[in-house]
Amino acid sequence: MNGLHFIYFADPMCSWCYGFSPVAETLRRRYGDIAPIRVVMGGLRPGTTEPMPEAARQNLVKHWAEIGALTGQPFEPALAGRDGFIYDTDPAARAVVLARRTSQGAALDYLAAAHAAFYAEGRDVTSFEVLADIAAEQGFDRAAFLTALTDDGLKQETWRDYAISQRAGATGFPTLILGPNADGSYALVTRGYQGAEPVLRGVDAWLAGVRAETA
């Protein structure tokens, strides 16, 4: 992606990213013409194979309630409370990367839909079948999307995203950066959740500085 742009390091099963979803959409509406958003999957818990222990599940439900109270986003905790639930974030991340092959906008749309499906509706987004259902709701061909989810090339593409996140130092999600600066570097907009007001204020200040440098 050339020119000014955001890079949004996120995960479709990250509760703080779900809380940040309205902010990301505000950024897209406000700055999309001058600084589009590039989505990169962070890799929250990819490849998890063991069911979440009871204590961890209960802590997760409590954590979600706290995030909901802070962000105003609705949470349906039933799925996290289910015995045997394996919190593998890789399938949902693959689905976002697959949507991204269409466009960055499609990736943002799918990410928001996956967040809502998992957190607000209690749907199991570790399931390829559920992910294909969400894709169909987004206008994709369900059968083709389902087949592509199992492709090894898509898996490798998704794990490259995780590597990019690690190299960029995006160890927590959401992480949002903006650039490039004249020297090729990027400005940190947020590491972790923030509401719209401080994020927009920071972005406006950065853009004002860029415009002053080029005036």
C-alpha positions in Angstrom: 0.0 0.0 0.0 1.6 3.3 -1.1 1.0 6.8 0.3 -0.3 7.6 3.8 -2.1 4.7 5.5 -2.9 3.1 8.8 -1.7 -0.4 9.7 -4.1 -2.0 12.0 -2.8 -5.0 13.9 -5.8 -6.9 15.2 -7.3 -10.3 15.8 -10.9 -11.5 15.1 -11.0 -13.2 18.6 -9.4 -10.3 20.5 -12.0 -8.8 22.9 -10.3 -5.4 23.0 -10.2 -5.3 19.2 -13.9 -5.9 19.2 -14.3 -3.0 21.6 -12.2 -0.9 19.2 -14.4 -1.8 16.2 -16.5 1.4 16.3 -13.3 3.4 16.5 -11.8 1.6 13.5 -15.0 2.3 11.5 -14.9 6.0 12.5 -11.3 6.1 11.3 -12.3 4.6 8.0 -15.1 7.0 7.4 -13.1 10.1 8.5 -9.7 9.4 6.9 -10.4 6.7 4.3 -9.7 9.0 1.3 -6.3 10.2 2.6 -5.2 7.3 4.8 -6.8 3.9 4.1 -6.5 1.1 6.7 -4.4 -1.9 6.0 -5.4 -4.9 8.2 -2.7 -7.3 9.5 -3.5 -10.3 11.7 -1.8 -10.2 15.0 -1.9 -13.8 16.0 -3.5 -13.9 19.5 -3.7 -17.6 20.1 -3.1 -19.4 16.8 -2.7 -23.1 16.8 -4.2 -23.7 20.3 -5.2 -27.3 20.7 -6.1 -27.7 24.3 -9.6 -26.8 25.7 -9.6 -23.8 28.0 -9.7 -24.7 31.7 -12.7 -23.8 33.7 -11.0 -21.1 35.7 -9.7 -19.4 32.6 -13.1 -19.5 31.0 -14.7 -17.9 34.0 -12.0 -15.2 34.1 -12.6 -14.6 30.4 -16.3 -14.1 30.9 -15.6 -11.6 33.7 -13.0 -9.8 31.5 -15.6 -9.5 28.7 -18.1 -8.0 31.0 -15.5 -5.3 32.0 -14.7 -4.5 28.4 -18.4 -4.3 27.6 -18.9 -1.8 30.4 -16.0 0.3 29.2 -16.7 0.3 25.5 -20.4 -0.1 25.3 -20.1 -3.2 23.0 -22.5 -6.1 23.7 -21.1 -9.4 24.8 -22.7 -12.8 24.8 -20.6 -15.0 27.2 -22.3 -18.4 26.6 -19.6 -19.7 24.1 -16.7 -18.9 26.4 -18.5 -20.8 29.2 -18.9 -23.9 27.1 -17.0 -27.0 28.3 -14.3 -28.1 25.8 -14.0 -24.8 24.0 -10.7 -24.5 22.2 -9.7 -20.8 21.8 -7.8 -21.2 18.5 -7.7 -17.9 16.8 -6.1 -19.1 13.5 -9.2 -20.1 11.6 -10.9 -16.7 12.0 -7.7 -14.9 11.2 -7.4 -17.0 8.0 -10.9 -15.9 7.1 -10.0 -12.2 7.4 -6.9 -12.7 5.3 -9.0 -14.5 2.7 -11.5 -11.6 2.6 -8.5 -9.2 2.3 -7.6 -10.8 -1.0 -10.7 -9.0 -2.3 -9.8 -5.7 -0.7 -8.7 -4.0 2.5 -12.3 -2.8 2.9 -13.6 -6.3 2.7 -11.1 -7.4 5.3 -12.3 -4.7 7.7 -15.9 -5.6 7.0 -15.2 -9.3 7.7 -13.2 -8.5 10.8 -16.1 -6.5 12.2 -18.6 -9.2 11.3 -16.5 -11.9 12.9 -16.1 -9.9 16.1 -19.9 -9.4 16.3 -20.5 -13.0 15.5 -18.2 -14.3 18.3 -18.8 -11.7 21.0 -22.3 -10.4 20.5 -24.0 -13.5 19.0 -22.1 -16.3 20.6 -21.2 -18.1 17.3 -18.2 -20.4 17.2 -15.8 -18.7 14.8 -13.2 -21.4 15.3 -15.4 -23.4 12.9 -14.8 -23.2 9.2 -18.5 -23.8 8.6 -19.4 -20.8 10.7 -16.7 -18.6 9.1 -18.1 -19.6 5.6 -21.6 -18.6 6.8 -20.3 -15.2 7.9 -18.6 -14.9 4.5 -21.9 -15.6 2.7 -23.5 -12.9 4.8 -20.8 -10.5 3.5 -21.6 -11.4 -0.1 -18.9 -14.1 -0.7 -19.6 -17.4 -2.4 -20.0 -19.7 0.6 -18.7 -22.9 -1.0 -15.7 -21.2 -2.6 -14.8 -19.5 0.7 -15.1 -22.7 2.7 -12.8 -24.5 0.3 -10.2 -21.7 0.3 -10.1 -21.7 4.1 -8.4 -25.1 4.1 -5.8 -24.1 1.5 -2.2 -24.4 2.8 -1.2 -21.2 0.9 -3.8 -19.2 2.9 -2.4 -20.7 6.1 1.1 -19.6 5.2 -0.2 -16.1 4.2 -1.9 -15.8 7.6 1.2 -16.9 9.5 3.3 -14.3 7.6 0.9 -11.7 9.1 1.8 -13.0 12.5 5.5 -12.6 11.7 5.0 -9.1 10.4 3.2 -8.2 13.7 6.1 -9.6 15.7 8.7 -7.7 13.7 6.7 -4.5 14.1 6.6 -4.9 17.8 2.8 -5.3 17.9 2.7 -7.4 21.0 -0.8 -6.3 22.1 -4.0 -5.7 20.2 -5.4 -3.5 18.9 -2.2 -1.7 17.7 -2.6 1.0 15.2 0.2 2.9 13.4 0.1 5.6 10.8 2.6 6.7 8.1 5.0 6.6 6.6 6.9 9.6 7.8 9.5 11.2 5.5 12.1 8.8 6.9 9.9 5.8 6.3 8.9 5.3 9.9 5.4 5.1 11.3 3.8 7.0 14.2 2.1 5.0 16.9 -1.6 5.9 17.2 -2.5 3.4 19.9 -1.2 0.3 21.5 -4.2 -1.2 23.2 -7.8 0.1 23.4 -8.6 3.8 23.4 -11.8 5.5 22.6 -12.5 7.5 19.5 -11.8 11.0 21.0 -8.1 10.5 21.9 -7.4 8.5 18.8 -8.9 11.1 16.5 -7.1 13.9 18.3 -3.8 12.2 17.9 -4.3 11.4 14.2 -5.4 15.0 13.5 -2.3 16.3 15.2 0.0 14.0 13.2 -1.7 15.0 9.9 -1.4 18.6 10.8 2.3 18.1 11.3 2.7 16.4 8.0 0.9 19.2 6.2 3.0 21.8 7.9 6.2 20.0 6.8 5.0 19.9 3.2 3.6 23.4 3.1 
